[in-house]
Amino acid sequence: MDQRLDELDPRLARALDALERRAAASADGIDAGRVAANVLARLRQPEVVAVPLWRRPAPRVAAAIAALVIGAAVATIAVRPGAGEFAAALPVTAEGSLGLLEASAAESLLAAVDQVQVEAVSGPAAPTLDDLTESELRALLQALESTEGTDL
Amino acid sequence: MGSPATAAATDGELIARYLRGDEQAAAELVHRHAAGLARFLAVHGTPDDELEDLVQEALIRAFRGLASFRGGASFRTWLLTIGGNLLKDRRRQWKRRHVIALTPDVPDTSRDPSGEAEAGWMAARLRDGIGRLARLQREVFLLRAQQGLDYEEIARALEISAGAARVHYHHAVKRLKQWISD
């Protein structure tokens, strides 16, 4: 210890010595036996690694994105007038991803989404909940309940 | 610190035994290195109430990463490096939570009003200065000045050249000397 402190400026060496004494006092509070027991207990458990979204298996990411898109489309479409056409596709989409849709159902879903996109560009300002009729509100609630039950 | 039966075993032998399933070898390694790691982390500025948790986490990471331990540096140096990296991550979390006081401790002047106060002030000042160093300067300074490692081992641990380690040490000492004197 003296040799390495000799390399330093005397004032810096004294400061380091004082800091080390404080660090040693802090380290005295460590119970090595308890640390060893805790470390061994953790090592016996399987390692849990948090996998970032972009490293997860592609099918699960795709399903999650599809569910988000469908959920957003359902919520958007359901609050607009003329949501009846789309309502027919709802029970199918609620069961899973887009891959589970039959061709006709997928076509009606896409047509409904296209209609919403056109309206979003050229139509009036987006309606609020206050603008909805009782039946439209009911359709919206059913749609939301269906999307909550969607299994990723 | 270790039991008589394992006192003569080197770290490498204990690691090999642990990898074969001998938990006692791991416990011996913990007993051997926990205090040194704690001192290293304390000098780095780890708060006392976080110290044991940080020591524990660094050891767990070290054991779980033993497969990637190439033996270029000693187990102790490797462990200190893991602890330093872990502390860097934790500091980010602590800053987000705004729960850690980064101000120096108030020295206890009750026993020796002059000597204790000055030592406490200098320790706090140095710890503050160490915290302001660039990462590599800080790592090299502590591994050299506190742990007494030679430049070659520091270079292996930090994956830099021995010459670069000398330069970082030189700059760290210069900055700390100025910081202490201001």
Interface residues (C-beta under 8 A of the other chain):
Chain A: M1 Q3 R4 L5 E7 L8 D9 R11 L12 R14 A15 L16 A18 L19 E20 R21 R22 A23 A24 S26 A27 G29 I30 D31 A32 G33 R34 V35 A36 N38 V39 L40 R42 L43 E47
Chain B: M1 E23 A26 A27 V30 H31 A34 A35 A38 R39 F40 A42 V43 T46 D48 L51 E52 V55 Q56 L59 I60 F63 R64 D105 A119 G120 M122 A123 R125 L126 R127 R144 A145 Q146 G148 V173 L176 K177 I180 S181
